[in-house]
Every structure is written in structure tokens, then in C-alpha cells.
Amino acid sequence: MCSSRAAVERYFEAFNRADRAGILSVLTDDAVWDIPRTHLGSGRASGKDAFADEALKAPRGTVATVSRLVGEGNVVVAEGTVTTSTPDGSPFTLLFCDVFVVRDGRIAQLTSYLAQGE
């Protein structure tokens, strides 16, 4: 579990720096990111580059704060908030529960459950 948790921690660190190389370094080549349908939208990014592209769509200054990180075997669950701004500059908070599947120390799958915060 240590390498699985460490991969997820490195992912969030790279996400918060908007560091494409850092994000790519923790993904498998066939990584998939799924966002099930919510009122905020849905989507799927397949492949390492598409996954990183999706992560980097967030505006500069976007910060993910993990409040809980638990794992068992190759599955790690992260719960927290993302603070960002809307296109007009208004503050926006997103609540997330991310379920990661890690293979050989790299993220192979992410499913993000999202809700708008207050």
C-alpha cells in the first residue's frame, strides 16, 4: 500500500503545481480517468496524455486539499476539496471523492465523484 499511497500523494502534489511532467510520471501509459455523470458534467480521459490534459484544464491557482487518504492493496481513496475560480473570477469549491487503482507504483485508473461545495 505504501507505493500506492505514495503515487497518489505525488499526483496531488503535481496537480497543485500544474506540473505536467510530474503528473505524467505517476501514470501508467494506459491510465483512465472517469467522472460519472453529475450536474457538473461527466467524462472519460483514456491514456496518459489525455489524463494529464484533463487534469491541467483547471485554472492556474487551483488547489486540491486532501482531507482523508485511505488505501488497501492497490486501491487508494482520497476525499477533499478543490478550490478554484470560475471563468469570471468568482471563487468556486468542488468536493471530491477520488478512487485510484494503482499498478506497479503508478496510477492506472481514477474515478472522481464530484459535487459542488459551498
VOMIDO-920089 format. One record per residue (C-alpha): residue in one letter; residue number from 1; chain; x, y, z. Coordinates in Angstrom, 2 decimals, padded with zeros to 5 digits. Example, Ala and Ser with C-alpha at 12.3 -4.5 7.8 and 13.67 -1.06 7.14 Angstrom:
REM VOMIDO-920089
<node "A" 1 "A" <012.30 -004.50 007.80>>;
<node "S" 2 "A" <013.67 -001.06 007.14>>;
***
This chain:
REM VOMIDO-920089
<node "M" 1 "A" <000.00 000.00 000.00>>;
<node "C" 2 "A" <002.91 002.36 000.62>>;
<node "S" 3 "A" <003.80 002.66 -003.06>>;
<node "S" 4 "A" <000.11 003.03 -003.96>>;
<node "R" 5 "A" <-000.42 005.82 -001.45>>;
<node "A" 6 "A" <002.85 007.49 -002.42>>;
<node "A" 7 "A" <001.81 007.55 -006.09>>;
<node "V" 8 "A" <-001.46 009.29 -005.19>>;
<node "E" 9 "A" <000.33 011.79 -002.93>>;
<node "R" 10 "A" <002.77 012.58 -005.77>>;
<node "Y" 11 "A" <-000.17 013.03 -008.14>>;
<node "F" 12 "A" <-001.85 015.62 -005.90>>;
<node "E" 13 "A" <001.45 017.46 -005.38>>;
<node "A" 14 "A" <001.96 017.66 -009.16>>;
<node "F" 15 "A" <-001.69 018.65 -009.73>>;
<node "N" 16 "A" <-001.36 021.54 -007.28>>;
<node "R" 17 "A" <001.76 022.78 -009.10>>;
<node "A" 18 "A" <000.11 022.32 -012.53>>;
<node "D" 19 "A" <003.17 020.19 -013.27>>;
<node "R" 20 "A" <002.51 018.13 -016.42>>;
<node "A" 21 "A" <005.77 016.17 -016.16>>;
<node "G" 22 "A" <005.01 015.35 -012.53>>;
<node "I" 23 "A" <001.52 014.13 -013.38>>;
<node "L" 24 "A" <002.78 012.04 -016.29>>;
<node "S" 25 "A" <005.45 010.47 -014.05>>;
<node "V" 26 "A" <002.83 008.81 -011.81>>;
<node "L" 27 "A" <000.55 007.47 -014.56>>;
<node "T" 28 "A" <000.61 004.19 -016.46>>;
<node "D" 29 "A" <000.60 004.55 -020.25>>;
<node "D" 30 "A" <-002.98 003.25 -020.36>>;
<node "A" 31 "A" <-004.30 005.34 -017.44>>;
<node "V" 32 "A" <-008.03 006.10 -017.47>>;
<node "W" 33 "A" <-009.87 008.87 -015.62>>;
<node "D" 34 "A" <-013.64 008.53 -015.31>>;
<node "I" 35 "A" <-016.01 011.14 -013.96>>;
<node "P" 36 "A" <-019.51 009.64 -013.61>>;
<node "R" 37 "A" <-022.41 011.84 -014.71>>;
<node "T" 38 "A" <-023.41 014.56 -012.25>>;
<node "H" 39 "A" <-024.96 018.00 -012.61>>;
<node "L" 40 "A" <-021.35 019.21 -013.02>>;
<node "G" 41 "A" <-020.83 017.06 -016.10>>;
<node "S" 42 "A" <-019.10 013.79 -016.84>>;
<node "G" 43 "A" <-016.27 012.47 -018.92>>;
<node "R" 44 "A" <-013.54 010.00 -019.63>>;
<node "A" 45 "A" <-009.89 010.54 -020.40>>;
<node "S" 46 "A" <-008.09 007.49 -021.77>>;
<node "G" 47 "A" <-004.32 007.32 -021.98>>;
<node "K" 48 "A" <-001.56 009.11 -020.13>>;
<node "D" 49 "A" <-001.58 012.30 -022.22>>;
<node "A" 50 "A" <-005.38 012.67 -022.23>>;
<node "F" 51 "A" <-005.41 012.14 -018.44>>;
<node "A" 52 "A" <-002.79 014.87 -017.92>>;
<node "D" 53 "A" <-004.61 017.19 -020.34>>;
<node "E" 54 "A" <-007.81 016.80 -018.31>>;
<node "A" 55 "A" <-006.01 017.47 -015.01>>;
<node "L" 56 "A" <-004.41 020.61 -016.42>>;
<node "K" 57 "A" <-007.71 022.11 -017.63>>;
<node "A" 58 "A" <-008.10 023.60 -014.15>>;
<node "P" 59 "A" <-007.33 027.33 -013.97>>;
<node "R" 60 "A" <-003.96 028.42 -012.53>>;
<node "G" 61 "A" <-004.11 028.63 -008.77>>;
<node "T" 62 "A" <-006.47 025.66 -008.43>>;
<node "V" 63 "A" <-005.65 023.71 -005.26>>;
<node "A" 64 "A" <-006.77 020.24 -004.23>>;
<node "T" 65 "A" <-006.77 019.72 -000.47>>;
<node "V" 66 "A" <-006.96 016.10 000.64>>;
<node "S" 67 "A" <-008.73 015.68 003.98>>;
<node "R" 68 "A" <-008.67 011.88 004.05>>;
<node "L" 69 "A" <-006.46 009.37 002.26>>;
<node "V" 70 "A" <-007.01 005.67 002.85>>;
<node "G" 71 "A" <-005.96 002.60 000.99>>;
<node "E" 72 "A" <-005.89 -001.13 000.86>>;
<node "G" 73 "A" <-003.72 -003.04 -001.55>>;
<node "N" 74 "A" <-003.70 -001.28 -004.89>>;
<node "V" 75 "A" <-006.77 000.92 -004.19>>;
<node "V" 76 "A" <-006.45 004.37 -002.61>>;
<node "V" 77 "A" <-009.39 006.66 -001.82>>;
<node "A" 78 "A" <-008.87 010.41 -001.43>>;
<node "E" 79 "A" <-011.53 012.75 -000.11>>;
<node "G" 80 "A" <-011.26 016.51 -000.12>>;
<node "T" 81 "A" <-011.94 019.85 -001.77>>;
<node "V" 82 "A" <-010.74 021.69 -004.82>>;
<node "T" 83 "A" <-010.70 025.48 -004.64>>;
<node "T" 84 "A" <-010.61 027.34 -007.91>>;
<node "S" 85 "A" <-012.36 030.15 -009.74>>;
<node "T" 86 "A" <-014.98 030.31 -012.46>>;
<node "P" 87 "A" <-014.17 031.92 -015.83>>;
<node "D" 88 "A" <-015.46 035.25 -014.48>>;
<node "G" 89 "A" <-013.12 035.03 -011.47>>;
<node "S" 90 "A" <-015.69 034.04 -008.83>>;
<node "P" 91 "A" <-014.45 031.57 -006.20>>;
<node "F" 92 "A" <-015.65 028.00 -006.64>>;
<node "T" 93 "A" <-015.32 024.96 -004.37>>;
<node "L" 94 "A" <-015.66 021.40 -005.54>>;
<node "L" 95 "A" <-015.97 018.41 -003.20>>;
<node "F" 96 "A" <-014.40 015.18 -004.41>>;
<node "C" 97 "A" <-014.04 011.54 -003.56>>;
<node "D" 98 "A" <-011.40 010.00 -005.82>>;
<node "V" 99 "A" <-010.88 006.27 -006.12>>;
<node "F" 100 "A" <-007.46 005.37 -007.53>>;
<node "V" 101 "A" <-006.29 001.99 -008.76>>;
<node "V" 102 "A" <-002.51 001.75 -008.75>>;
<node "R" 103 "A" <-000.46 -000.75 -010.75>>;
<node "D" 104 "A" <003.28 -001.19 -010.26>>;
<node "G" 105 "A" <003.51 002.08 -008.30>>;
<node "R" 106 "A" <001.66 004.17 -010.92>>;
<node "I" 107 "A" <-001.94 005.30 -011.25>>;
<node "A" 108 "A" <-003.81 003.13 -013.75>>;
<node "Q" 109 "A" <-007.36 004.30 -013.05>>;
<node "L" 110 "A" <-009.09 007.20 -011.33>>;
<node "T" 111 "A" <-012.81 007.55 -010.76>>;
<node "S" 112 "A" <-013.79 011.00 -009.45>>;
<node "Y" 113 "A" <-017.10 011.56 -007.70>>;
<node "L" 114 "A" <-017.78 015.30 -007.62>>;
<node "A" 115 "A" <-020.21 017.71 -006.00>>;
<node "Q" 116 "A" <-020.33 021.48 -005.81>>;
<node "G" 117 "A" <-019.27 022.84 -002.42>>;
<node "E" 118 "A" <-020.46 025.94 -000.66>>;
***
